[in-house]
Amino acid sequence: MLTGYKDAEGYLPGKLFEYLATGLPVLGVGPNNGDAASLLSETASGKMIDSFDTAGIKKELFTQFNAWKLNQSLPVKNAGAEKYSRKTVTDKLVDLLSLR
């Protein structure tokens, strides 16, 4: 949940990357025009819903629950999520620091 953070639109919590790695659908609650929302959309890993959109949150929870009941929820297609894994990001950092 990104609600209540100053400049939440530009905030990418580390936990989000851990959620991506699970391959499970991610439901983000916060600004739907921010960086976290863009990341979820880019990787097709879930949805970001505004914290004031309680009907939208409820609808997405029911959608995911019903998919789970029908055994259709796992895994999501994390298109490009691998490039955000800790290993890949660390490899890029090492390359930037010219340690290889």
C-alpha positions in Angstrom: 0.0 0.0 0.0 1.5 3.3 -1.1 -1.2 5.5 0.3 0.1 8.1 2.7 3.7 8.3 1.3 5.0 11.6 0.2 5.6 11.5 -3.5 4.1 8.0 -3.7 3.9 8.3 -7.5 7.7 7.9 -7.7 8.0 5.3 -5.0 9.0 1.7 -5.8 9.2 -0.3 -2.5 11.7 -3.1 -2.4 8.8 -5.4 -1.4 7.2 -4.9 -4.8 10.2 -6.6 -6.5 9.9 -9.5 -4.1 6.2 -9.8 -5.0 7.1 -9.8 -8.7 9.5 -12.7 -8.1 6.7 -14.9 -6.7 4.8 -15.0 -10.0 1.6 -14.4 -8.2 -0.8 -11.6 -9.2 0.0 -8.3 -7.3 -2.7 -6.0 -6.1 -1.2 -2.6 -5.4 -3.1 0.1 -3.5 -2.0 3.6 -4.2 -1.7 6.1 -7.1 -2.6 4.4 -10.4 -0.4 6.9 -12.3 2.9 6.2 -10.5 6.0 4.2 -11.1 4.8 1.2 -9.2 1.6 1.2 -11.4 3.7 1.4 -14.5 5.9 -1.5 -13.4 2.9 -3.7 -12.7 1.4 -2.8 -16.1 4.7 -3.3 -17.9 5.3 -6.7 -16.5 1.6 -7.8 -16.6 2.0 -8.8 -12.9 -1.0 -7.2 -11.4 -3.0 -4.0 -10.9 -2.6 -0.8 -9.0 -5.9 0.6 -7.8 -6.4 4.0 -6.1 -6.9 3.7 -2.4 -10.2 5.6 -2.6 -11.5 3.1 -5.2 -12.9 0.6 -2.7 -15.3 -0.9 -5.3 -12.4 -1.4 -7.6 -10.3 -3.1 -4.9 -13.2 -5.3 -3.9 -13.8 -6.2 -7.6 -10.2 -7.2 -8.1 -10.1 -9.2 -4.9 -13.2 -11.2 -6.1 -11.7 -11.6 -9.6 -8.5 -13.0 -8.2 -10.3 -15.2 -5.6 -12.6 -16.7 -8.3 -9.6 -17.3 -10.6 -7.9 -19.1 -7.6 -11.0 -21.2 -7.0 -11.0 -22.3 -10.6 -7.2 -22.9 -10.4 -6.6 -20.3 -13.0 -4.6 -17.7 -11.0 -1.1 -19.2 -11.0 1.3 -18.1 -12.3 0.8 -14.7 -13.9 2.8 -13.9 -17.0 5.5 -11.6 -15.7 6.5 -10.2 -19.0 9.9 -8.8 -18.4 9.8 -9.1 -14.6 13.0 -11.0 -14.6 14.9 -7.8 -15.5 13.8 -6.5 -12.1 15.1 -9.5 -10.1 17.7 -8.9 -7.5 20.2 -10.9 -9.4 19.7 -9.0 -12.7 19.7 -5.6 -11.0 22.8 -6.5 -9.0 24.6 -7.6 -12.2 23.7 -4.3 -13.9 25.1 -2.4 -10.9 28.3 -4.4 -11.0 28.6 -3.6 -14.7 28.0 0.1 -14.1 30.7 0.1 -11.4 33.0 -1.6 -13.8 33.8 -4.4 -11.3 33.8 -7.0 -14.0 
